[in-house]
Amino acid sequence: MLINVAEAIVKFGGEEGKATVNEIIADPNTGSVLKSKLGDRTRLVAVGAASNAVGTINPIREVADLAHAAGAQVFVDAVHYAPHAPIDVEAWDCDFVS
């Protein structure tokens, strides 16, 4: 079911108009920056599975493990990954994928 951003914020514990969105660039090998940014207020981690511009493939399972450990859900944008490899939602352990 598709819901708008304001409804999603409220559904996952926030107040409409009170969300903070942080953009980070994590080290793809260690996720160290990601670990330091996750906290008890983190509700959703959104990550691109792959980049069509530079050819990187992100470690989705590792990102999902870190996010879930912090109590957050995971959204994966797989639009640039899908033409190149099968998408295994169970292996990624993500909550949402598009």
Backbone as JSON, one array per atom type, in Angstrom:
{
  "sequence": "MLINVAEAIVKFGGEEGKATVNEIIADPNTGSVLKSKLGDRTRLVAVGAASNAVGTINPIREVADLAHAAGAQVFVDAVHYAPHAPIDVEAWDCDFVS",
  "N": [[0.84, -1.17, 0.0], [0.56, 2.17, -0.85], [1.67, 5.06, 0.74], [1.7, 8.51, 1.74], [4.52, 10.68, 2.45], [4.19, 12.14, 4.86], [2.26, 10.57, 6.19], [3.76, 8.25, 6.53], [5.77, 9.11, 8.26], [4.34, 9.6, 10.63], [3.29, 7.03, 11.03], [5.58, 5.58, 11.69], [6.34, 6.55, 14.13], [6.95, 9.27, 14.32], [6.21, 12.83, 14.35], [4.0, 14.6, 12.29], [5.48, 16.94, 10.18], [7.68, 17.16, 11.79], [9.94, 15.73, 11.18], [13.37, 14.88, 10.75], [15.69, 14.84, 8.23], [18.58, 13.24, 7.34], [21.37, 13.25, 5.3], [23.89, 11.07, 4.44], [27.18, 9.98, 3.59], [28.4, 6.95, 3.42], [31.22, 4.87, 4.19], [31.73, 2.45, 1.87], [32.98, 0.07, 2.45], [33.19, -0.32, 5.2], [31.04, 0.86, 6.51], [31.26, 2.61, 8.56], [30.65, 5.35, 8.95], [27.89, 5.29, 8.71], [27.15, 3.72, 10.94], [27.74, 5.49, 13.02], [25.84, 7.44, 12.7], [23.34, 6.34, 13.15], [20.67, 6.01, 15.44], [18.51, 5.97, 18.36], [16.41, 7.46, 17.46], [16.26, 7.05, 14.8], [14.29, 6.1, 12.15], [13.99, 5.24, 9.53], [16.07, 3.99, 7.01], [17.29, 4.83, 3.95], [18.59, 3.58, 0.96], [20.51, 3.37, -2.0], [20.76, 0.63, -4.18], [22.6, 0.31, -6.21], [24.84, 2.24, -8.29], [24.35, 3.83, -11.31], [25.98, 5.66, -12.41], [28.67, 5.48, -11.48], [29.07, 2.8, -11.11], [29.1, 1.41, -8.67], [28.17, -1.07, -6.24], [26.2, -1.31, -3.52], [26.57, -2.56, -0.14], [23.97, -4.0, 0.71], [22.79, -5.85, 2.56], [24.44, -5.56, 4.81], [23.99, -2.88, 5.44], [21.26, -3.07, 6.04], [21.35, -4.77, 8.26], [22.68, -3.11, 10.15], [20.85, -0.98, 10.3], [18.48, -2.26, 11.17], [19.35, -3.18, 13.65], [19.39, -0.8, 14.98], [16.76, -0.34, 15.19], [15.43, 0.64, 13.0], [13.68, 0.79, 9.84], [14.27, -0.4, 6.46], [14.67, 1.0, 3.29], [15.18, 0.24, -0.05], [16.39, 1.48, -3.03], [16.31, 0.1, -5.99], [16.52, 0.57, -8.68], [18.69, 0.97, -10.46], [20.1, -1.3, -10.09], [18.54, -3.5, -10.76], [18.51, -4.11, -13.63], [20.84, -5.55, -13.93], [21.26, -7.68, -12.17], [19.63, -10.33, -10.32], [17.1, -9.49, -7.92], [17.11, -10.14, -4.56], [15.13, -10.06, -2.1], [14.86, -11.29, 0.38], [17.5, -12.07, 0.98], [18.68, -9.57, 1.15], [17.28, -8.57, 3.29], [15.57, -6.35, 3.48], [13.0, -3.89, 4.12], [11.43, -2.45, 2.38], [11.37, -2.14, -1.15], [12.11, -0.7, -4.27]],
  "CA": [[0.0, 0.0, 0.0], [1.32, 3.39, -0.98], [1.25, 6.15, 1.63], [2.56, 9.67, 1.52], [5.63, 10.82, 3.4], [3.68, 12.57, 6.17], [1.64, 9.41, 6.83], [4.83, 7.32, 6.91], [6.45, 9.66, 9.44], [3.47, 9.35, 11.78], [3.2, 5.58, 11.22], [6.8, 5.04, 12.29], [6.65, 7.14, 15.43], [7.26, 10.69, 14.31], [5.09, 13.76, 14.27], [3.97, 15.26, 10.99], [6.17, 18.22, 10.19], [8.75, 17.14, 12.78], [10.98, 14.78, 10.79], [14.68, 15.36, 10.35], [16.28, 13.96, 7.22], [20.03, 13.38, 7.28], [22.03, 12.57, 4.18], [25.28, 10.73, 4.78], [27.93, 9.16, 2.64], [29.08, 5.94, 4.24], [32.31, 4.11, 3.6], [31.09, 1.21, 1.43], [33.69, -1.12, 2.95], [33.05, -0.51, 6.64], [29.8, 1.41, 7.03], [31.58, 3.27, 9.82], [29.91, 6.6, 9.07], [26.5, 4.92, 8.94], [27.01, 3.3, 12.34], [27.79, 6.65, 13.92], [24.66, 8.29, 12.48], [22.13, 5.65, 13.56], [20.37, 6.16, 16.86], [17.18, 5.54, 18.76], [15.41, 8.26, 16.74], [16.27, 6.67, 13.39], [13.11, 5.3, 11.8], [14.09, 4.71, 8.17], [17.32, 4.17, 6.28], [17.08, 4.65, 2.51], [19.88, 3.36, 0.32], [20.5, 2.9, -3.38], [21.46, -0.64, -4.31], [23.73, 0.45, -7.14], [24.94, 3.52, -8.99], [24.6, 3.69, -12.74], [26.99, 6.65, -12.8], [30.04, 5.04, -11.21], [29.13, 1.34, -11.11], [29.22, 0.79, -7.36], [27.08, -1.86, -5.69], [26.27, -1.12, -2.07], [26.37, -3.77, 0.69], [22.63, -3.8, 1.24], [22.54, -6.66, 3.76], [25.16, -4.96, 5.93], [23.24, -1.67, 5.79], [20.02, -3.51, 6.68], [21.68, -5.28, 9.6], [22.95, -1.96, 11.02], [19.61, -0.23, 10.49], [17.57, -3.05, 12.01], [19.89, -3.19, 15.01], [19.03, 0.49, 15.58], [15.31, -0.26, 15.25], [14.92, 1.33, 11.82], [13.34, 0.0, 8.67], [15.18, -0.16, 5.35], [14.13, 1.18, 1.95], [16.23, 0.1, -1.05], [16.1, 1.91, -4.39], [17.04, -0.88, -6.8], [16.27, 0.86, -10.09], [19.91, 0.8, -11.26], [20.61, -2.65, -9.84], [17.64, -4.5, -11.35], [18.84, -4.6, -14.97], [22.11, -6.25, -13.94], [21.29, -8.86, -11.31], [18.34, -10.58, -9.66], [16.89, -8.87, -6.61], [16.73, -11.12, -3.55], [14.68, -9.26, -0.96], [15.15, -12.03, 1.62], [18.94, -11.98, 1.25], [18.94, -8.19, 1.55], [16.55, -8.31, 4.53], [15.04, -4.99, 3.47], [11.58, -3.79, 4.39], [10.8, -1.88, 1.2], [12.26, -2.06, -2.31], [11.46, -0.21, -5.49]],
  "C": [[0.88, 1.24, 0.0], [0.78, 4.44, -0.03], [2.16, 7.33, 1.39], [3.58, 9.8, 2.65], [5.13, 11.21, 4.79], [3.03, 11.41, 6.91], [2.7, 8.43, 7.31], [5.54, 7.81, 8.17], [5.63, 9.36, 10.7], [3.41, 7.85, 12.08], [4.41, 5.04, 11.96], [7.27, 5.84, 13.5], [6.97, 8.61, 15.45], [6.0, 11.53, 14.33], [5.16, 14.44, 12.92], [4.6, 16.64, 11.11], [7.35, 18.27, 11.14], [9.89, 16.19, 12.41], [12.27, 15.5, 10.43], [15.25, 14.35, 9.37], [17.77, 14.27, 7.17], [20.55, 12.6, 6.09], [23.47, 12.31, 4.6], [25.9, 9.94, 3.64], [28.76, 8.21, 3.48], [30.22, 5.31, 3.47], [31.74, 2.77, 3.18], [31.76, -0.05, 1.96], [33.43, -1.38, 4.43], [31.72, -0.05, 7.2], [30.02, 2.25, 8.27], [30.82, 4.59, 10.0], [28.45, 6.29, 9.36], [26.28, 4.53, 10.4], [26.93, 4.49, 13.28], [26.56, 7.55, 13.77], [23.35, 7.64, 12.92], [21.92, 5.83, 15.06], [18.94, 5.75, 17.15], [16.07, 6.36, 18.1], [15.36, 7.91, 15.26], [15.1, 5.74, 13.11], [13.25, 4.61, 10.45], [15.47, 5.01, 7.62], [17.02, 3.86, 4.82], [18.44, 4.56, 1.84], [19.65, 2.91, -1.12], [21.29, 1.61, -3.47], [22.69, -0.52, -5.19], [23.7, 1.84, -7.77], [25.19, 3.26, -10.47], [25.68, 4.65, -13.21], [28.41, 6.15, -12.61], [30.19, 3.53, -11.07], [29.27, 0.67, -9.75], [27.98, -0.02, -7.02], [27.22, -1.8, -4.18], [25.98, -2.41, -1.31], [25.04, -3.7, 1.43], [22.38, -4.6, 2.52], [23.22, -6.05, 4.98], [24.46, -3.69, 6.39], [21.97, -2.05, 6.54], [20.28, -4.02, 8.09], [21.92, -4.13, 10.58], [21.66, -1.2, 11.32], [18.65, -0.98, 11.41], [18.05, -3.11, 13.45], [19.55, -1.89, 15.75], [17.51, 0.66, 15.67], [14.67, 0.43, 14.06], [14.53, 0.33, 10.73], [14.23, 0.43, 7.51], [14.43, -0.08, 4.03], [15.3, 1.1, 0.97], [15.69, 0.55, -2.41], [16.95, 1.03, -5.3], [16.92, -0.62, -8.3], [17.52, 0.65, -10.96], [20.55, -0.57, -11.08], [19.84, -3.69, -10.66], [18.02, -4.96, -12.75], [20.07, -5.52, -15.01], [22.16, -7.54, -13.13], [19.91, -9.08, -10.7], [18.28, -9.9, -8.3], [16.39, -9.94, -5.65], [16.4, -10.37, -2.26], [14.98, -9.97, 0.36], [16.63, -11.95, 1.97], [19.32, -10.58, 1.71], [18.33, -7.87, 2.9], [16.07, -6.86, 4.62], [13.53, -5.01, 3.68], [10.79, -3.28, 3.19], [11.82, -1.88, 0.07], [11.46, -1.52, -3.49], [12.46, -0.24, -6.63]]
}
